[in-house]
Amino acid sequence: MTHSQTTDRLTDGVGADGEKLPIQMLNDRVLVHLGGPEGERRSTGGILIPATAQIGKRLVWAEVMAVGPNVRSMETGDQVLFSPEDRYEVEVRGDDYIILRERDVHAVASERLSEGSTGLYL
C-alpha cells in the first residue's frame, strides 16, 4: 500500500450520490488505531492493568492505518509510540481513530526496520 492509498474500511462522509467516500490523509498527518480498550494494558505475566492504574505520563502504542504524502518515517501497518495528549480523535464508520502529526510520534516498530535496530522488540 502506498502513501496515497487508503483501505476500504477507511471511508466516511457521503458523496452527492449517497456513496461513502475514501479518506486520504494530508501533509504530515498519520491516522492510527489503538488495539484494545484505551489505557488498558497487560503485564508480562498476563495480568490486565486497567487505565485507572496509570500513574503520570505514559506513552501508548497504536497501529498506523493511513499516512499523508509528506510522512517519511512510517508506513501503513507500523506500530508507533506517542503521547495520548498529542492527538485528535475521529470516528470513522463507528470505529475510533487518532490523528497525529509525524513529529508527535516518538518511535516506530516494524519488521522492515530489522537492519540497524536497537535490539529492542515488541
Sequence and secondary structure as in RCSB ss.txt:
>XXXX:A:sequence
MTHSQTTDRLTDGVGADGEKLPIQMLNDRVLVHLGGPEGERRSTGGILIPATAQIGKRLVWAEVMAVGPNVRSME
TGDQVLFSPEDRYEVEVRGDDYIILRERDVHAVASERLSEGSTGLYL
>XXXX:A:secstr
  TT   TTSEEEE TTS EEE    TTEEEEE SSSTT EE TT  EE GGG  S   EEEEEEEE TT  S  
TT EEEE TTS EEEEETTEEEEEEEGGGEEEEE GGG TT  S   
